[in-house]
Amino acid sequence: MSRAEKSLKPGQATPASGQYQIVGPRGGSTGEERTSVYGSPLPPTPRPGQSYVLTDRTRNGDGRRK
């Protein structure tokens, strides 16, 4: 995980809709992802000390003029 990637803790409001990868306490990948919607709290992680990193932002066109 690079310094530019911000890790998010379970229960925090989701800053952007998309796929969030679960990372370990030292930033290593666990191979698991969760989908979360903007504004909703991130779900609990399988183990204590884990966090989330946005890996694939949703591209649905929400908010664009039609």
C-alpha positions in Angstrom: 0.0 0.0 0.0 1.5 3.4 -1.0 1.3 6.5 1.2 -1.2 8.0 -1.3 -3.8 5.3 -0.6 -5.8 6.1 2.5 -6.9 3.2 4.6 -10.4 3.3 6.1 -11.6 1.7 9.3 -14.8 -0.4 9.6 -17.7 1.8 10.6 -16.4 4.9 8.8 -18.6 6.5 6.2 -17.8 5.4 2.7 -16.2 8.3 0.8 -17.0 6.9 -2.7 -19.0 4.0 -4.0 -17.0 1.0 -5.2 -15.0 -2.0 -4.3 -12.9 -1.9 -1.2 -10.0 -4.3 -0.6 -9.4 -5.6 2.9 -5.8 -5.1 4.0 -4.0 -6.3 7.1 -2.5 -4.2 9.9 0.7 -3.8 8.0 -0.9 -3.0 4.7 -0.7 -6.5 3.1 -3.5 -7.7 0.9 -5.9 -10.3 2.2 -7.4 -11.1 -1.2 -10.9 -10.1 0.0 -13.0 -7.2 -1.3 -16.3 -5.7 -0.2 -18.7 -3.4 -2.1 -19.8 -0.3 -0.4 -22.1 2.6 -1.3 -21.3 6.3 -0.8 -22.2 7.5 2.7 -23.0 4.1 4.2 -20.7 2.8 7.0 -18.0 0.3 6.0 -18.9 -3.3 7.2 -16.9 -5.1 9.9 -13.7 -6.8 8.8 -13.1 -10.5 9.4 -10.3 -9.9 11.9 -9.3 -7.1 14.3 -6.8 -4.6 13.0 -7.8 -4.9 9.3 -8.9 -1.9 7.2 -10.1 -1.0 3.8 -8.5 0.6 0.7 -10.6 1.7 -2.4 -9.5 -0.4 -5.4 -12.2 0.1 -8.0 -14.4 3.2 -7.9 -18.0 2.8 -9.4 -18.4 4.4 -12.8 -22.2 4.7 -13.1 -22.5 8.3 -14.3 -24.5 9.4 -11.2 -24.6 13.2 -11.0 -24.0 13.8 -14.7 -26.3 15.9 -16.8 -28.6 13.9 -19.1 
